[in-house]
Amino acid sequence: MGVAAAAILLPNANASQTEDDAASDPAPRVMSAASVAGLIEKLAPQLGEAYGGAYYDAEKQQVIVNVVGNDNEVNVEVKKAGAVARSVQNSTDRLTSATRTLTSRATIPGTAWAVDPRTNQVLVTADRTVTGDRWNRLESAVESLGADTARIQKSTGEFKPFLEGGDAIFGGGARCSLGFNVTTQDGRPGFLTAGHCGVAADQWSDAQDGAPIGTVQAATFPGDGDFALVTYDDPAVEAPSAVDVGGGQTVEITQAADAAVGQQVSRMGSTTGLNDGEVTGLNATVNYPEGTVTGLVQTDVCAEPGDSGGALFTQDGSALGLTSGGSGDCTAGGETFFQPVTTALAAVGAEIGAGAGGNGDAGEAGDAGAANAGAGDAGTANAGAGGEDAGNAGAGDAGAANAGAEDAGDADDAGAGIEGVGIPGVGEVGAGRNG
């Protein structure tokens, strides 16, 4: 989406800018969406109260930084970083304060809000259940913030976690999707899924009414996120760091990264398969009927029940989120919310893929070694591009843990249906029935 950066008039204490000065003024750099988080992590503290958020202009491949006020030094810092400075009214502190007001006055089931740096406002969304007195209460709270700070929109759907009975990964009669394979602090293989899946059942299977393959070790929902860590019951399994995107194609997942507004993303789930869209908001709060969840990523990617826990990622191999919930479906569209992977990993003490050393006798981690160093006794841990977050270094004594594929039959009969990282014993990357 192309967004033109607003012109900024830089104050000059003496004369007008000379031609030499103009020639030395750094031009915005071409950047990838993945660079936004790193740039802002360094730049935002320098800008202080003048920082008003940032987003990615995919059409121009530029990072747009919102700046409050006319401090020339601030604009210079933004330009030195290779970004485009855009003059706005609201700082991130002011917008964050607005979300706290909404939390105290408008925590109503069926509502959600997130900071939208492209409009420099808090975007408040109400689903179809918010009517009558509840709508009046929400509208009053939003209006109290001022039209320049917050705006409200209606959704035709209903906010709910995307979980239902059916097939995919199963636990306690619930159906979810596997997100990303990980390695825990003690070196065990596991995977991330949605927290509301983790609180629904302690054990999960890859086939309906099948034997458990994993046990929940930690789950958060509702509250400060929607994520769960499940460890495989067999510590010798191989857990590939990849997402099956259908048609025999996979995307290797090499790292966890933070999402950026304007970033193009893909989502894989056991119900609806692969769908694409864009990040529209960060640090979102969603008031589900089950309770309030904070700290989520908001997107316009569709999802449906059964997709919960599924992977949100980029085509260049960055793990971004776990499907939480939202409104609508993949026919009408809607809003969908995701648990940031970086936050989930930090909370449960895990890392993407097989980690730098795998489960074997790890050698030194190489700077650019090939991922998937191979199972067996050698376990040479070339971490692959991406360093410690790159996946699938040697699996040690486990051997090739995909042997179960022969016994599983086709993925449909085996109850695989995992449109994400593979379930051991159902093919190399869990070929799902929608794939």
Secondary structure, 3 states (H helix, E strand, C coil): CCCCCCCCCCCCCCCCCCHHHHHHCCCCCCCCCCHHHHHHHHHHHHHHHHEEEEEEECCCCEEEEEEECCCHHHHHHHHHCCCEEEEECCCHHHHHHHHHHHHHHCCCCCEEEEEECCCCEEEEEECCCCCHHHHHHHHHHHHHHCCCCEEEEECCCCCEECCECCCCEEECCEEECCCEEEEECCCCEEEEECHHHHCCCCEEECCCCCCEEEEEEEEECCECCCEEEEEECCCCCCCCCEEEEECCEEEECCEECCCCCCCEEEEEECCCEEEEEEEEEEEEEEEECCEEEEEEEEECCCCCCCCCCCEEECCCCEEEEEEEEECCECCCECCEEEEEHHHHHHHHCEEECCCCCCCCCCCCCCCCCCCCCCCCCCCCCCCCCCHHHCCCCCCHHHCCHHHHHHHHCCHHHHCCCCCCCCCCCCCCCCCCCCC
